[in-house]
Amino acid sequence: MTPLAVSEFSSAGEDLNLKVVDLAAKCDLINTQFKVKNRAKVNFSGAFDYQNFYEGKIPATLVNRD
């Protein structure tokens, strides 16, 4: 795995924007694929639990290299 770090996390829902930095500077040498799990702590009847909102691979068309 290539070490990555989150540099920006903004907005929510369909406008969610997540930017990561390749700490090893290897992104031009490998074919990187992203898989995410988006979950949040929610309150159900006074008890907190996690609810998954999305889990899966991010299509290459939604990934930009800059």
Secondary structure, 3 states (H helix, E strand, C coil): CCCEEEEEEECCHHHCEEEEEECCCCCCCCCCCCEEEEEEEEEECCEEEEEEEEEEECCHHHCCCC
